[in-house]
Amino acid sequence: MQTLRYWDYYDMTSTFTDLYENAQKRIAFNNLYDLIITKQNILLAYRTIKSNKGSVTPGTDGKTIDNLKTLTDEEMVLLIRRRLLNYQPKKVRRVHIPKPNGKKRPLGIPCITDRIIQQCFKQVIEPIAEAYFYKHSYGFRPVRSAHNALARVQHLINMANLHYVVDVDIQGFFDNVNHTLLLKQLWNMGIRDKRVLRIISKMLKAEIEGEGTPLKGTPQGGILSPLLSNIVLNDLDQWVAGQWVNFETQYAYAGNFHRIRALKKTNLKEGYIVRYADDFKILCRDWKTAHRWYHAVRLYLKDRLKLDISPEKSQIVNLRKRKSDFLGFTIWAEKKGKKRVAYTGINNKKKEQLKKEAKDRIKTIHKSPTAQNALLFNSFVLGIHRYFSRATHVSVEFARLAYDLKAFTYNRLKAIGKYQHPDIPPPTYKKFYKNNYRTFKVAGVFLFPLRDVKTMNNLCFQQDLNPFTSEGRTLLHKKLNPDINSEIIKLMKSNIPDRSIEYLDNRLSRYSMKAGKCEISGVFLTADEIHCHHLQPLHLGGTDMYKNLRILHKDIHKIIHASIPETIVKLMSTIEISESIIQKINQYRKMSNLEPIDIKI
């Protein structure tokens, strides 16, 4: 929803819609570069990168988004255009982050201006690629999620009785993407502006600090990498679908049921692919078909995409007898009445990882029992509950996890907190946790109970939810509620020094009760856009009580307190302002003993 607001603000919505519709018609694009360097596209890219928490991560030049904030719009546009005239990306910073299996995942962090340039390219290429992508790939695509991929697998097990799964693990996928093949795939998608392809080639070959120039691969950590990776594997999606789901028959059948019945009489391989990034499954009806798919996919990846599979991690699983892991979940087909249904839980590696992280966070609270550390623990608990609540056995899994950690938690926190039933829980606690389980209260904060979670229905993705069509955007506004839980988790993680626990808790409560909307403009706010305003300022006798706080867009909050006319005008240019909004702002300024704004819209 925030993304769509940005599109509208920079008047790019119709442009992206046109790109998508023309790509659906398989029209070639020869002048994309001119669109990429438009002022609106560059400023949209800057705004998008600025709102990303990764914008404060420095590249090899040591610069972050803070080094660019002083530039005017014209200076920002000129900077990007000059860089692109004879583009040569700066060295990519290499960092390693831990993986659940104990190994390290290498990430490549481009410099901040290179990230903005990649975002400029992504914004223009993505609508074109989306018109070509297969409907059942879910990773790194607009409004899709891991839960949608899991729901599709559950649907195929429950409704189609497909109990055999081909699990294929691509060996070092992101490090082994063939550059020449990728550029050819972009060309086949109609991206035929040679300037664009040449710059993308340079991005792929950007020197990695300490490692030299890569001959293959798309560095994880780059803005454009997830999209390019999806373009590579889209060939696999379409090939698998073309073998069965989209197989073109000579006879035009009246309905899909009759078509499938006819296909089953042939020697074709029945199979359905579900993919999230480089993690994918092919669901089949029997072992023989699954075996044929396993070897067919292995050969296709090797011959066509120049990729190898890991024999140790790739396998065929009979879900009636064994479990299959997918995106942190584990899946199996359990007998229920006369048929089998999909049951899901948390896979063993993920459970061990969660247990370790919970212990680390409890140790941190033990060493430093502050409200901030308690809130960080709560954000962790709420986050994992939110993700795994789509598992059918989530309640059992977390009850066991809480039991395993019970003695450890009690021994660590008994000296610094009070173990009790939250008889009068704060509003935020009450919103998420209904059961009256005993928990620790540390520094005035009730810790969220690990065991208190219930399963939620996991619905299949509605294919009409497409931000690149007017109909899809209308559905998005109607059907997709703003993700308040996700933003509350981010708010809990934010560090606000020298603030009372009353302020921190009431800020969360106010945001939750107001459904995440700015109390002046009525627009939904993400955690990065929120400022919490004291209606009666503290220096004028105000308090941190709930009724004295207001959730506002950060720029509106700055306008309320600004005294220099030029600053007010500049801030007003960044958001949509109406006469009624100015009237409300002036009411707030009056409470702060400030002069009203006298600017006509």
N, C-alpha and C positions, 0 to 999 in steps of 0.2 A: 504494500500500500504506500509506503514511503517512496519507493522507486517510482510509482505512477505519479505521485505528487511532483517529484523532481522533473519527470518528463513533461508534465503540463507546464510547470514553471518556466522551463527553458524552451517551450514550444517545439518539442521533439516527438510528441506522441504520434502525430500524423505522418511524420517522416518514417518512423519505425514501422508503422502500419503499412505504408506504401512498400517498404522494402520486403516485408513479410509476404504481402499479397503478390508482388511481382515474382518473388522467389517461388511461390506456389505455382505460378504460371510457367516456371522454369525459364524466366527471362535472364539473360546474362547481364552482369554489372561491370561496366568498363570505366566508370568515373567515380569510384567510391572515395578516392583520396580527397577530392574536393569537398565531399560531405564530411569526411573525418576531421578536416581542419577548419570547419565552420566554427564561428564564435560560440554558438549555442552548444555544439557538441563538446567543445573543449571545456566550457564552463560547467556543463553537466558532469563531465568526467572528474573535474576538480572537486565539485560538490560531493560526488559519490565517494571519491577516495578520502576526502576530509571526514566524512561521517563514518568511515571504517576505522575500527580501533587499531588496525595495523598501520595506520598512517603515522603513528608516533614511533614506529620501528625504523631505525636508520639503515641506509644502504652502505655501500663501501665509501661513499663520500661523506658519511656522517650526518647527512641532512634529513630532516623530517618535514611533515606538513607545516610545522611552526615556522620554518624558514621561508615559506611561500605565502603565509597569511598576510604579510604586509603589502603584497603586490596588488595593484588595481586589476580590474577585469581585463583591460586592454594590455597591461603588462604581462598577465598570465597567458593570454592568447598569443601575444608576440613571442614569448619564451618558447612555447610548444611549437609554433610554426618554424621558428629559427632552428630548433633542434632537429626538426624533420627534414629540413632542406637538404642536408647531407648527413642523414641519421647514422649515428654509430652509438649503440647502447654502451653505457658505462659498465664496468665490471660488476658482476653479481656477487653479493655477499653470501657465503655458505654457512649455514647453521645446521645443527643436528638436534632433533627432538626425539625423546624416547618413544618406542612403540610398545604395545601391550606384551609382545613376546620377549621384551628385554633388549632388542636390537635398537638401532638408531635410524630414524628416517631423515635423509638429507633434504633440506629446503634451500631454495635459491631466492634471496631477497634482492630484487632490483632496487636501484636508487629511486627516490621519490618522483622525480620528473619522468623517469622511464615507466613508473607505475601509472602515472597519469596518461602517458602516451598509449600504453597498453589498454587502459580503460577506454580511451577514445576509439581504438580499433575494435575492442570488444562490443561496444555499444552499437556499432554499425554492422558488424559481422553477425552478431547473435540473431537478429530477426531473420536473416537469410538462412542461417544454419537451422533454426527452429522449424522452418518450412520443410526441411529435408529429414529431420530427425524422426526416428521410430517412436511410436506412441508409448512403448513400454520400457523406455530408458528413463531413469529418474534422477540420476546424480548430477548436481551442479547445473540444474535447469530451473528457469523461473517458476515459482510457486509449487514446485515438486519437492518431495522429501523422501527420506529413508523409510518412513512409515508407509508411504504410497507403494514403494517397492515390496515391502513386507506384505501389505494387503493384497497385492496382485498374486503373490505366491500362495497366500492363504486361500484366495478365491479359486485358483487353479486346482488346489488340493480338494477343497470342499465341493465345488460345483462340477469340476471336470474329472474328479477321481484320478488325478495324476499323482502317483506315489513314488515315482523314480526321478531322482534329481542328478543331473550331470553338473558336478562342481568343478570348475576350471579355474586354476590360479595362474595368471599370466606372470611370468618371471620378470621382476623389475620393470613393469610396464612403462612408468613415467621416464625411466632412464634409457629406454630402448626404442622409443618412437622414431621411425625412419623419416628424416626431414624431407627427402625428395618425394616420398609417397604422400606425406601430409600436404605438401604444396600442390601436388596433383589432385588430391581430394578436394582442396579448396577450389581449384580450377573447375573441377566437375560439379561443384555446387554453384557455379556461375560467378564466382569471385575472380574476375579476369582483368582487373586493374593491375598492371604489372608493377606499378609503383608500390601498391599495397602488398603484393606478394613479395617484392624485394625487401621491404622493411620487415615483414614478418620473418623472412629468412634470416635477417640480421638479428632479430630478437631471439630466435632459436639458437643462434651461434654466439650469443653474448658470452664473453669470457667469464669464467667462474674463478673467483679469487682463490689462488693457490692450486687450481686444478687445470687451468688452460681453457682452450676453446672446445666445447663439446661437439662431437661428430654426429651424435644422435640424442634423442630424448627431449622432453619438455620439462623444464625445471619446476618442481612443485614449489609453490610460493609465489609464482608469477601470476598476475591478474588474468592474462590471456590463456594460461596453461590448461585450466579445466575445460574451457570451450574447445580448444584445439584437441584435447584428448577425446572429447565426445565426438568430434568430427572424425578422428581416426577410427574409433570403434563403431561409429554409425554404419560403416561398411559391413561389419560383423552382424549387427542387428538386422540390417536389411537382407543380408544373405540368409540368415537363419529363418527370418519371417517368410522369405520367398520360397523356402523349401516346403512350407506347409500353410501357415496362416494366410499369406498373400500369394499363394501359388495360383498362377493364371490358368484357368481351365478353358477348354475350347467351347464348352457348353455353358450358357448363362443360366444358372440355377435360380429357382424362384426365391429361395432363402438360404441362409448360411447353414442351417441344419442339413438340408439336402445336399449341399455342396460338400460338407465335412463327411457325410455318410458315403458319398461317392469316392472321396479321397481315401477313405479307409480301405477301400477295395483295391487300391493300387499298392505299389511297393515303396511309396514315399515314406519318409521318416516323419512321424508325428512328433512335434516338439514346439515348446513355447518358451521364448527367451525373456527373462526379466533381468535388467541390468541397472546397477548403480555405480557409476564411474567405471573402474576396471574390475569391479566385483559383480559377477553375473552367474545365473543359473539357467539351465535348460530343463524344463519339466517334461517328463515322458510317461507313457502308459505302462511300459514293460521294460524288463532288463535288456532284452535284445535290441530294442530301439535306442535305449540309452547308450548302449555300447557302440552302436553305429554313430550316434551323435558325438560321442566322446572323441572318436578317431577322426571324424569329419571336421570337427572344430579345431582339433590339434593341427591337422594338415592345413586348414584354411588360414589359421593364424601364422603358421610357419611360411607358407608359400605366398600368400597375398599380402599380409601385414608385416612380415619379417619379425614376428614375435614368437618366443618360445614359452611353453607352459612348464610349470613345476610338477614333475611326476609324483613327488612326495605329497604335495598338497592337493593335487587334482584327483578326483575319484567319482565313482558312481555310488549313490546312496539309495537304498531301499528304505523309504521313510516309515514303513510299517515295522521295520526292525531296528533301524538306527536313526540318529539325529543328524541334522545338517545345520551348519552354522551360517549365518547371514547377517551382516551389519550389526554384530554384537548380540544378536538373538540366536536362539537355537530352535529348530523346527522339526516336528515329527507328526506322523499321522496315527492318531489313536482311535481305537474302535469305540463307536458310540451308537448304540442301537444296532441297526442293520448296515451302517456305513461307517466310514472312517472320516474324521474331521481333523483339521490342522490345529495342533496345540503348539504354543510358543512359550519359551522361557528365556533365560539369560545364559549365554554360553559360558563354559567354565573359565576360559581365559579372562573374559570380561568380569566375572564374579571375583576372581582373585585380584584383578586390577582395582575394582571398586573397594574391596576390603582393604587393600593397601592404602589407597588414597584416603579412605575414611579414617584409618589409623593415623596417617600423617597429619590430617587436619585436627584430630583430637589431641595429638601431641602438641601441635601448635597452640591450641587453646590452653593446654596444661601449662606450657611455658609462658604464655602471654594471654591471660584471661580477660581480653578486651571485648567490647561490644562489636568492634569491627571484625575480629576473628570469629566471633559467634555468628555474625551475619554472613561471613564467607562460607562457614560450614553450612548454614541454611541454604545458601545459593547452590552449593554442591548437591545437597539432598534434594531440593526442589527440581534441579536440573535432571538428575538421574531418574527421579520419579516421573517426570514429564516425558522423558524419552522412552523408558521401559514400560510405561503404563499401557502401551498397546499390546504387550504380551499377555496371553491368556492366563499364564501362571505367575503373574508379577507379584501378587499378594503372598503366595507361598515362597517365592524366591527371596523377597525382601524380609519376610518374617524369619527365614533361616539366616540371612545375612545379619539381621539385628541380633539374633540369638548368639551367633558366633562372636559378635563384638560386644556383647552385654557386659561381661566381666571386665574386659579391657577398658571400656568406656567408664564404667563405675569406678574402677580403681584409679583412673587418671583424673577424673573430675570431681570425686567426692569431697576433696579438700577445698575446692575453689568454687563449687556451685551447689545449688540445692536441688535434690532429686524429688520431684513432686508432680502431682496432677495439675495441669494448668486450668484451675477452676475458673479464672477470669482471664482467658487468653487475649492477647492483643488482636485487633481486627485482621491483620495480615495472616497471623497464625490460624485464626478461626476460619478464614476464607479457604485455606487449603487443607486443613486437618480437622476432621469432624470427631474422631474418636478421642476419648479422654485418657490416652496412654500417659504413663509417667515419663517425664523427661527432665533433663537438667536445665536449670535457669542459671546462666552465666552472665555476669555484668548487666543484669536486667533484661537479658534476651533469652526467651525459651528456645532451646534447640529443637529443630524439626525432627520428629521421630522417624527413623529409617523404615520401620515396619508398617507405617500407616499409609498404604497406597492400594488403590483398587484398579482393576483392569478397565480400559475404555474401549469402545467399539473402534475398530480400525477399518475405515472405509476406503474403497478403491478410489483412485484419482478420477475426477470428472474431467474428461478430455476437453470439454468446452472451455475450461478455465484457462484462457490464453490471453496474456497481457498485450499481445500484438494484434488483436482484433477488437473492434468496438463492442461486439457481443460478449467477447470474453472478459473485457474490462468491466462491463455492466454486471456480469455474473460474479466477478471477483468482489466488487463493492457490495453485492447482496449476500453472497454466501460465505466469504472469508472474513470472519471477525478478526479485528486486530489482535495480535498475539500478546496479550497483556502479561501472561505468565512469563514468557520469554524476556520481556523488558523488566519485569520485577526482579528476575534473576540477575540481570545486568546491574540494576540499581543496588542490589545487595552487595555486589562486588566493588562498587565505586567507593573510593576512600575519601571521606570528608573529615579532615582533622578538626579537632576542637569543637565538635558538635555533640550535643547531648543525645543520650539514647532515646529520649522523648522525641526529639526532632527527627532522628533517623527512622524511628518506627512510624511516626505520624506522617512522614513524607511518603513512605511505602503505602500506608493506609489510604492517604488522600488520593494517590495515583490510582490505587485499586478501585476505590469507591467512585471515582470520576471516570472510570472505564478508560483511563489513559489519555483523556482529552484535555487540551488546553482550556482553562477556565475563562479565557477571554475570547479566543478565536473558535473554539469548538473542534479544532483539528486534532486527530490522534497523534500522540507524540511517542517517539522511540526514546529509549533511555538516554541516548546521546543528545537529544533535543530538549531535555527537561531541565528547568530551573524551579526551585521551590521558593516561593516568595512569601515573606511575612507581611500580611495585610497591614498590621500595625507594626512598624519596625521595632527591633529590639531596643534601639537607643531612645525610642519614644515610649517605652514601657510595654512593648509587645512581648509575647511569650512563644514557646515552641508548641503550644497546644494545637490540637487538630483543627479547631475552628479558626485559628489565626493563620493557617498555612493555605497557600494556593499553588496549584500546579500550572505552570506557564511555559510557553515556548521560550527558549533562552534569549532569542532576539527581542521578543516582546518584553521580557523581564529587564533587559538592558535598556530598552526604550523608556520604561517606567522610571528608571533611576538616572537616565542621561540628562545632562544639563546644557551641553553644547549643541546648538541647532544643527551644525554640520554632521555631528555624530548621529543625531536622531534621524536626519534625512537618509544617511547611508544605511542605517539599520532598517529603516522602513522599506528600502529598495530590495531587501533580501527576502521579504515575506509579503503575502497578500494582505493589504491593509484596506479597511473600509471606514466610513464615517462612524458606524456603530462601534467598531473596534477602538477607534481613537477616543470615543466617548468613555468606553470602559477603562481604557488606559489612563485617561485623565482622572477618573474616579479613584484609581489606585494611587496616582501621583498626589492627589489631594490628601490621602491618608498618610503620605510620606512628607507632607508639607512642601511639595514641589509645585512649581508653576504649571498650568495646563499647557498642552501642545496646541498651538494655533496654526495648523496646517490644513489646507483644504485639499480634498482628494479629487 
